[in-house]
């Protein structure tokens, strides 16, 4: 039988999502499906729609040549169906052949047993939205569902309100995040059992076999730790939650010291810090959304932490932007790096691990096969090994949680990378990796002694100024790259332009000059403004390649206009990511978007690599952001103090000490 295998009727699809037929959402989705399909609910392979197109109906997605099926959420299904059946102008959507028939051949799946891996690589006819790709390929390959930011924030706000008054606002995250993780573990475990049901016949049989053999699932969750059991608990809830967290950690040693750090039954001055009542309310709020791998984005913990930190803990002087990279930017970086099997990837300031997760998912997207309803790497495809270091204990714990839940081969450690890098070779030198992906804190300040007498010889290109560590981070990452390795790092825009055009020396410009003259910089991508959570300023992605594809050339991409307006933040649309990726991998100059410069041109512009300097858009003039202007003033003051100090030393040598006052 060609085409997609149909395994569920419309009614079965809806019943899987709603038990209450009076639910208004059920009635709405049902009416939409009825408008498209009519009232015929027989399971048939093909249907003729009102527009005359004949399609193989995708009620639930059956993967050719495999046992499993995967039901899409109705809203995702409808959105994707609309795009697959009615592509935009100029599109020949691959899911429908030119005759209007959806087939395995049309999808590129005939005889392959796997999904296509050519998104954005010269294929102009792929569905652009995640919903459409989920209809065609299944949700997991698209990195999970996307809970709207407003939905997430409202949910977290209600969670915080449920324990407001019981604990101080900066402590909200300490109670909310572990429970979100436990809820996510429970939902993913439930999905694991459901996937096994495809193989063993039904959920009851699969659940019984899992209890007998825990290795059947990617991790095992004791019955008392499953969310339904937690919701049923009515007394001694604080003690129960603490015991549950410890039981999960005992069952899964990788989570020891990560999930079991909070005591939900703790007291202060003889009184419970948070009583069972607020805890019960918090659990009910958290029960409103499902958090399986196909329900939310991979780094849902990072995004939740970002909101809680920004909303309730900014008074502590912390900044969420120190660790969280917007999802679309992380996807773009993974698409630029394109991990291959068996590679190693490193993030020296990994935060909640989002960049490493996206690299893992990109490898899974390219090489995974569907087994029991979910993507897995075949045994002959070596996984990506990821390494990360993070200095904030809370975000380190989240990175460990994220790696665990995605079954990633990861080594995540806590510590200060710049002063005490954790990953070292047997001879004591820095360990080196195939790929580096990072978003260090922009313009971080380290005293100059951090760079002086470095035992790892990381700063051979020059010492960065004390006012910004951007080129200190770049040099650490470069020293951590294998020969032939590649890195993509998110930085403040000034990192590629500060100091250029100045008379005399400038530390950042001089380091940048060394990188350019040694032909190490491959590309610079200017991002739109207002993407990042702790600033409205745009950022850049700097790509360094120890084995450049196009020697003595640098690709500059001005993507500052490629964004969709959002509240409170802008974001890259999927079509924008695809366009940037196509320009990068195609190495093309496109008017108003990109240009390719020679090293000689970079020298003529005094090593200024800002894309906006070379790629004009609508006659716009480059405007210096206020934050950048302040930083340049700080650098100028730092240089003045250094010059005064040197002059004072010379005058004292000449016996004229005291003639200069700094």
N, C-alpha and C positions, 0 to 999 in steps of 0.2 A: 504493500500500500504506500503510494507516494504521498508526500505532504506530512503535515503535523498529525500526530496521533491524538484523537479526541478521546478523553477519558472521563470527562465530567459533563453532566448536563448543566444548563443554566441554573436550575433549581439547586443542584448540589453545590455549585459555586457559591451561591448566595447563602445557603444554609451553613456553609463553612465559616461565613463571616458574621451572620446574625442568627440568633436563636429566637429573637422577638420579631415576629412578622409585622407587628404594629409599629416597629421602630421607623421613624420618619426617614432616616438615612436608607434603610432597606427599601422602603417604598419608592424613594427617589431613584436609587440605582436600578431597581427592578423596572421602573417605568422607562428609564433611558434604554435599557437593554431591549425592552419590548418594542420601543420605537425602531430600533435597528433591526431586530430579528423577527418581529411578529410574535405570535403566541405559540409557535411550534417549538417544543422543547425536546424533541426526539434527538438522541445522540447520532448525528450523521457526520460523515467526513466532510462533505462539501455543502455550502449554502449559497444561494443566489441572493444577493442583496438587492435593495430597491433600485440602485443605480446600474444594475445589470452585471456587476462584477461577480465572478464566481471565485470564492475563496475557500480554503480549508479552514474551518472555524477553530480558533484558538480559545477554548473555554478554560482549560488548564493546559499548561504547556507540557507536552510529552516529548522527551528528547529521543530522536531516532536512534535505534540500536541499543537503548538502555531501558532499564525497568522502571525508573522513577518518573514521577510527574511532579509538577510544582504549581500550586494555585497562585495566581496573581491576585493582589487586592483589587476589588472592583474599580476603585477610582483610578488606580494605575493602569488597569486593563483598558478602561474606556479612553483615557488620554492617549495611551499608546496606540490603541486601535485606530483612533481618528487620524493619527499621523501616518500609520502604516497604510491605511486604506486611501487616504487623501493627502498625498505628499504635496509640498509646496511647488510653485512654479520652477521649472528647470530640474526637478528631481525625478529620478526614475527609481523609486524606492525598491530595494532589492527584494523585499518580502513579497512583492506582487510582480509577476512576470508581465511582459508586454501584452500578453493575451488576457491579463487580469486574473491569472490563476496563481494562488500561493502554493509553492511547492518546495520540496527539499532542494531541488536543483536551483530554484530561484534564490533560496536563502544561502546558497553556498555550503549546505550541509550534506549534500548527497554523498553517501559513502564515507563521510569523514568521521562521524561520531563525535564531533566537537564544533564549537562555535567559530565563526571567522575571527581572525586576529588582525584585521587590517584597518581598524577604525582610524581615520585621520591620516592614513598613510597612502594617499593617492586615491582613496575611494570617496568619490563625491556623492554617492547615492546611499550612504548609510543613514539610518534614522538619527536625528540630532538630539532628541530629548531622551532623558533617562527612561521615561515612561514607555516610549516607543521601543527602545532597545530592550526593555524588560519584557514587552510583549514578544519580541522576536527571539531573544536569547535567554530570558529568565532574569530575575531581579538580582541575584547575588553577583553576577558578572559586572553589574553596574555599580557595585560598591554599596549596595543596600538602598533602602528607601530614603527619602529626604523629608524629615519632619521640618515643616516651615519654621523659620527662626522665631516668628511671633508666637507660634504654638509652643515651641520649646521654652521661650522666655516666660510666657503666661503660666505654663506648667511649673516651672521652677519657682516662680514668684508665689504661686499657691503653696508649693511645698515649703518655702521659707515661712510663709504666713502661718502655716500649721504648727510651727514650733516657735513662732515669735513670742518673746517674753520668757520662754523657758531657758534659752541660751542667748548669749550676745550675738549680734549679727555677724561679726567676723568668723564665728564658730559654726554658722549654719552649714557650711560646706563639709565640715568634719563629720556631720551626721547624715547629710543628704547624699553625698557622693558614694560612700560605701553601700548604701541601700540601693542607689541607682545601679551600681555594679552588680549587686546581688540579684536585683530584678533582671538585669541583662543576662547574667549567667543562667537564671532560671528559664528565661524565654528561649535562649539559645539551646539549652539542654532539652527543652520540650521540642524544639525544632529537630534536634538530632534524633530523638526517639521517633518523631513523625517520619523523618526520612527513612529510618530503618524499617518502619512499617511497610514501606513499599516493597521491601525485600522479603520480610517475614510474614506478610499477609494482613496484619492489623496492628493497631497501636498497643493493644493489651498484650499481645504476644511479644512485640518488640520490647515493651517495658519490662516484662518478666525476664527476657533474655539479657537485658542490660543490667538488671539486678544481679544476675548470675555471673556476667562477664563485663566488668567496667571498661575493658579495652575496646568494646564495640563503639564507644563514643569518644569524641575528642577530649572530653573531661567528664568526670562523674560528680553529680551533685546528690548528697544524701537526701532522703525523703523529707527530713525535717527542715531542710534548707530551701525547699522549693516554695515558690511564692504563694501558692494556694494554701500550703500549710501555715505559712507566716500570717496570712490574712485571717485564718481561722483561730489564731491564738488570741485569747481574751484576757488572760491573767499572766503576770510575771513576764511581760513582753520584753522589758529591757534586758533581763537576765537571759531570756530565750534568744534574743538577737545576738548577744555576745557569744553565747554557746554555739549558735549556728555558724557565725563567722569563723570561730575556732575549728569547728568540725569541717568546714569547707577547706580551710588551710591544711588540716591534717590529711584530708583526702587528696589534696593537690599541693604538694610541697612547694611548687613554684610561687604559691601565693602566701607562704608563711612570711610574716613580717610586713605584709602588704595589705591584706584584707582584714586581718585580725588585730589591728592596732587600736581600734576604738572600743571603749567599754561603754555600752549603752546603758549600763546599770550603775555608772559611776556616781559617787556622792561628793559633796563639798559641805563642810561644817555639819555633817550628819544628815544632810538632805539630798535627795536625788537631784542631780543636775537637770535631767529631763524625765518627767514622769511618763507612765504608760499611756496616759490619755493623749498628749501631744504626739507620741510615737505612733499610736494607732491612727491618728489623723494623717500623719505623714505617710504612712503605708497606704492608706486609702487614696491619697492624692497620687502617689507614685504608681498605683494600680491602673490609672486611667489610660496609659499608653503602653503598647507592646514594644519591646526593645530587642527583638530578634535581629539576626544579621541582615535580614531582608526588610526590616522595618525602619531602621534609622541609619544614619551615616556611620562609617567605621569608627570615627573618633568622637562619638557622642559624649564620652566622659570629658574630653578636652573642651568641647564646646560648652558643656554644662559648667565646668569649672571656670571657664572664662567669664560666663555670665555672673556666677555667684561671686567671683573675685571682684569683677567690675562694679557690681551692684552693692556689695556689702562689705568689701574688705579693702577698698582703695585707701582708706584712712591709715592702713598699716604701711603705706608707701610701696605696695606691691603693684605690679602692672601685668595684666594678663597678656599683653603683647610680648612679654619676655619669652613666652613659650608656645603660644597658639598660632598656627598658620591657617588662614582661611582655606576651606576645603578645596575650592577651585584652584587656588594657587598651588596647593600640595599636589593635586592631580596634574597640573601643568608641569611641575618639576619632575614628577615620575615619568610623564610622557617624554620629556626631554632626555632624561637619563636612560630610559628603556632598559631595565635590568634584564640580564640573560641568566639562564640556569647556572647555578653553582657560584654565582658572584657573591661578594660581600659588600654590604652597604653600612655606612657609618654616619651618625649624627652626633657631634660632640656636645650639643646643647639641645637634647632631644625633647624636652618638655614632656608632653603627654604621648609622644611617639607617633604623631600623626603622619609625618613625612616618611618614616620607615614603614608604616602600615600601607601607605599609598604605593610605595615601591613594591611591597609584597603583593598587593592586589593587582598591580600592573603585570607582574610576572604571571600571576594566576589567570588573569584575563587573556594573556597571550598563549599560554601553554596548558591551561587547565582542561580537564574533561569532566563531564557530569557523571557522578556516581551516587546512587541513592538520593538523587534530587539536589545534590550540591556539587560545586566545583572542587576538584582536587587535582593536584599535580600527579601525573602518571609516575610509576616507580622509576622509569628511566630518565625523568627530568629532575635534576638536582634543585632543591629549594634555594631561595635567597637566604643567606645568613645575615642577620642584622645586629648591629652593635650600637649602643647609645649610652651617653653619660649625661646626667642631669643633676644640678646642684641643689634644687629645691626638693625636699623629701616628699612632699605631697604629690608633685607632678611626676617625680620618679616612680612613685607607687602607681600612678595612673598609667604610665608607660608600660610598666610590668603587667598591669591588668589588661591593657589593650593587646599586648603581645600574646598573653595567655589565651584570651578569648578568640583571637584569630589564628591560634595554633601556629604561631610563627617561631621559627628557630632563632631565639633572640638572647642576647647577653646585654642586659640593661643594668648599669651600676649608678650609684649616687656618689657625687663628689664634684670638686671644682676643676674643670677641664684645663683652664688656662694655667693654674698653679700646680695641679697634680693630675695630669692626664692618666687615666686608668689603664688604657690598653697599650701594652708594651710587648715587644718581641722578646724572645729568650735572652738576647744580648743586651737588653735594657733600652734599646732604641724604641721609638714609636712604632706600634703595629701599623701596618698599611693595608688599605682596602681598595676594592675596585671602584666603588662609588662613594661619594659624600653628598648628602643632602642636608641642608641646615638653614635655620632662620635664627641667628643669634640676636640677642638684644642689641638694638641699634644704638650706636654711639655710646657704648658702655665705657665706663671710665676705670682704667687700671693705672696704678702708679707705675712710673717708668722702670722701677726696679723689677717689676714683673717680667719685663722683656730682657733686662740685663743679665748676662751670665746664665742664659737659659741652658740647662743641661742637655736638652734635646735638639739644640741648634735649629730651632724653628724659625727664628727671625733673621735669617741670613740676608733677606732682601732689604732690611732696614727696620728700625724701631718706630712703631706708630706713636703719634702724640698721646699724651695722657688724657686728652679730652675725648678721644674716640678710639675704640679698640677694633673698628671694622677690619682694618688691614692686619691687625694682630690675629683675629679669627681666621681670615683668609689664609694667612701664612701657616697657622696650625693645621688647617684642613689640607692645604697643599702638601705639607710635610707628611700627612697621613694618607696620601694617595700612592698607590702602586704605580710603577712605570706603566704608561698607557691608561691610567685611571682618569675618571671624569668627576667633576663636582658641579653642583648647582646650589648657590647660596643666595638667600634673600637679604638685601641690605638697604639702608637709606640711600636715596638718590645721590647724595653728595659724595658717596664713596668712590664714584667714578669720575668726579669733576673737581673736587676740592683741591685748591692749590694751583690748578692750571691757570696760566696767564699771570701769575704772581712773579714779581722780580725776586731773585734770590731763591733759596732752597725752601722746600716745603716737604715735610716728612711723608705725607700721604701721596703727594704727586711723585716724589722720588721712588717710593715703593711701587706705585702703579707703573712708572716708567720702566723699572726693572722687569716687571711682569710682561709689559708690552714688548720690550726689546728682546726678551727671551722667547717670544711668540707662544705664550701660554694662555692668553685670553682668547676664547673662541667666540663668545657672544655676550651681548648685554641686552636685556629686555626691560623696557620701562613699563611699569604697571600703572593702571589708573589710580587716581586719588581716592581716598576714603574707603579702601578695602580692609585695612587693618584696624584692630580693635583699640589700640592705644594711641592712634594718631590719625589725622585726616590726610597726612602727607602721603604721596605715592612712594612706592618702593621700586627696587630693581632686582632682577635675577641676573647674577653674574655667573657665566658658565666658563669653567676652566677645563682644559683638556690637555693632558700630557702627550697625546698623540693626535694632533689636530687633523681633521679631514681636509682642510683647506689652508695649508701653511701660508703665513704672512697676510692673512685676511682676517677681519673681524666683522661679524654680522651684528648689526644694530637694529633692534625692533622697537618702534615707538607704538606701544599698545595702549597709550594713555586714553584713547577714545573708545576702546573696546570694553564696554561695561554696560550693565543694566542698573538702573537706579533702584536702590532699596532703602528701607528704613530699619535700623538707623544707618546701615552700611551699604555701599555699592557692592556688586559682585560680578565676576566674570560669568557670562553665559557659556553654555557648552559649545555653541558655535564659535565663540571667541577663542576658547581653548583650542578647538580644532584648527582655527585659522593660524594661530601662533605656532602650533606644532607643525603644521604643513610648511610654513615659511622656514622654520628652523631646520627641519629634516630635509627640505628641498633646497635649502641654501639659496634663497631667491631674494632679489631686490624688488619690492613692490611699492609703487609710488604712494606716498602718504603713509606707509606702514613700515617699510624696512629699507635698509641700504647695506652694501658691503664696502667696507673701507680697507685700504691697504695699511700696512704698518707705517709707511711713509706719511700717509695722510694723518694718522694718529700723532705722529711726531710733529707735523706742521701745526697741529692744534694743541700742542703742548700736553699731550696725553690725556686730553679731555675725551672721555668715552660716553658722554651723556647722549642717548639716542635723539633727544629733542634738539640737539645742536646740529644734527646731520639730516634728520627727517622732519621736515616742516609739515604741519597739519593746519589747513585752512588759514595760512598766513599768521598762525599764532606765534606769539613771542614767548620765549622761555622766561618764566617768572620765578624768582628765588623764594622758596617757602620761608616763612618766618623762623621756623625751627632751624633751618639750614643757615639762615643769616646769623642767628645767635651763636650757632656752633662755630661759624667762621670767625666771629668776633672773639670767641674763646680761644681759638687756635692762634689768632693774631696776638692776643695778649700773652699766651704761652710763649710765642716766639720772641715777643718784646722782652719778657722777663729773662729768657735764656740769653738774649743778646746783651742785656744789661749786666747779667752775671759774668759773661765772658769779658766784657769791657772792664768791669770792676777788677777781674783777675789780672788783666794786662796792666791796669793803672797801678795796682798794688805791686806788681813786679817792677814797675818803673819808679816805685817810691812815691806814687801820687795817690795812695789809697784814700778813700773817703771823698774823692772828687765827684763820684756818681752816686746818686741816691735812687734806688729802685722804688 
